[in-house]
Amino acid sequence: MKQIQGELSILQAFISQVSAHKDGDKAFDAWLDQVRDVSHEVEDIIDEYAYLSAQAMDTSSFFKRKFHQIKNFTSWQKLPIQISQVEARIQRLAEIRNRYGISVVEEDKGSKLQQPNQLRMSDSAYLTDNSEIVGNVDEIAILTQWLLEEKQDRTLIAIFGMGGLGKTTITSSVYNNKRIRRTFDCRAWVTLSQTYQAEELLREIINQLIDQRSSMASGLTTMSRMKLLEVIQIYLRDKKYIIVLDDVWDKDAWLFLNYAFVRNSCGSKVLITTRQKDVSSLAADSYVIELKTLKYAESWELFCKKAFRLSTNNVCPENLTSWAKKIVARCQGLPLAIVTIGSILSYRELEEHAWKFFYNHVPPLLRSFPILIEMVFLNLLLRIGHND
C-alpha cells in the first residue's frame, strides 16, 4: 500500500499546486473539484483495503479470523468494482480536459507543473524513484547510448519482456533523463494496451507534441483519422523527436502509427515496449532489449529496500531472514511482485510468527487484490496531473 499512498500524495500535491496557480477559470475550477472527488474516493478505497487486510492478518484466534473472513467476504468482492468505477472516472476526467481544452499549466510557468510530454507512466511501472531501480544497469546504459547516437535515420527501438519486469520503469528513467530531454526537439509518451481508439491515440500524441494555443492544435475533436495523421506529419517533418509507445500488443498498431512518424533524417527515435516477441521483431535485432527476471541477489536487494525501508541500511533482521528469503523466492524475480509484497510487509510487525503467517496464508489474497490495486492506481492517478 506504500506505493498507492505515494501516488495518492502526488495527486493531492497536484491539486494543491494547480489550485495555487489558477484563478478565475470556471471550467478549470469545476474540473478540479471532480479531481478532488476522485482523490477522496481513492483515500476511501485505501482505508477500506487497510482495514480488511488488518483483519485478515489477525492471528489472535482461529475462530476470530474465520469470522472476519466470512463477514468481510462481500467487502472484498466490492473492491474490484470500486476500483473499476474510479478508473472510469479518471478516464472521463481525462477526456473532459481534452474536449474543452482545460489547461493545468500557468502561462510562462510550465516548468512548475510538468507538461504531458514530461511524464507519462503506464500500468507496468513499479517504482516512482529511479534511484531505487535494482538490476538492469546494462540495459539502461545501452538504451541511453542508442538514444544519444548521432544517426540521421529514424531509429525504432523495442524493449521486450513479460509483464512485471519493469519495461516501463526502465524506459521512463531514460526518457526523463535531462540529457536525453535536451537532445530532442519534442517528445511524447502514449500507452496503447490491448484496446485503444486510433483517433484518441493520435489526439493524445498531438496534445503532447503541440502547444494547445497553436492553431495546429485547434479542432482536434472533430478531425478525421487521416487529418490527425497529417497534423503529426507536418509538425514532425523538420524536428528531432522521441516517441514512446508503451505496452504495444500487436503489429497493426505500429503499421498504422508508422505513417505519422516521418523519416526526416533528423536522428529521431521511436521506442516500443511490448510483451509480444513478434512486435519486438519490428525493430532491427541490433535495437532490441529483452528483459529477464531479476537475479536472486537483485531480487533480495529490491525486496529489502521496500520491506525494511525504516531499518538502518535496509537490513533484514536475523529472525526474519529465512521467511523473507522464502517470500522473495516466491516472487520469481518479478520486480512488480517484489515491490508490491515488500511494500505491504513494510507495515507488518517484525516478528517471525507474523511473517510465517503471511507466507503460508496471504499469497492467494495478494494475487487477487494488491496487484490489481497496484496496476490500476500506481499510474492511472498520474493521468490527471500529467497527461490527458
Secondary structure, DSSP 4 states (H G I P E B T S, - for coil): -HHHHHHHHHHHHHHHHHHHH--S-HHHHHHHHHHHHHHHHHHHHHHHHHHHHHHHT--S-HHHHHHHHHHTHHHHHHHHHHHHHHHHHHHHHHHHHHHTT---S-TT-TTTS--GGG----TT---S-GGG--S-HHHHHHHHHHHH---SS-EEEEEE--TTS-HHHHHHHHHT-HHHHHH-SEEEEEE--SS--HHHHHHHHHHHHS-TTSGGGTTGGG--HHHHHHHHHHHHTTS-EEEEEEEE--HHHHHHHTTTS---SS--EEEEEES-HHHHTTS-GGGEEE--PPPHHHHHHHHHHHHTTTSGGGPPPGGGHHHHHHHHHHTTT-HHHHHHHHHHHTTS-S-HHHHHHHHHHSHHHHHHTHHHHHHHHHHHHHHHHH--
